[in-house]
């Protein structure tokens, strides 16, 4: 079972009180992956919101005809990081592929339908989780922009 202490540390659940965390806890399933195993693929229906309990997960763009590992990971996530947020945001398609990046990774998966039903029943939980989710997505987008700017800068310098 996923502990309340762990759930409290998860970026999208940090504003929830103990009773609200217990409610979320009821929907959590723990699953394990080994290095290189695919967790999900870009374009798939996002059936779960995921949280890293232990280990690391790499998110990759998958270009047609190329290995996902041909390019550097877009993002590497570790303990208490949430991913698969496309499960809660239209058009409900994973945009990146996720792979286990450590020897093993222990992940929590929470069914999208369970969360959406919970948010409809308890608007306060839904508001708090979605507010934190927006913050997480915004900060990851900013990190991606900074990485792209660095790469573009290197390309410009290398062309001189």
ABEGO torsion letter per residue (X at the ends): XBBAAAAAABAAAAABBAAAAAAAAAABBBBBBBBGBBABBBGBBBABBBBBABEBBBBBBBBBGBBAAABBBABBBBBGBBBGAAAABOAGBBABBBBBABABBBBBBBBAAAAAAAAAABAAAAAAAAAAAAAAAAAAAAAAAAAAAAAAAAAAAAAX
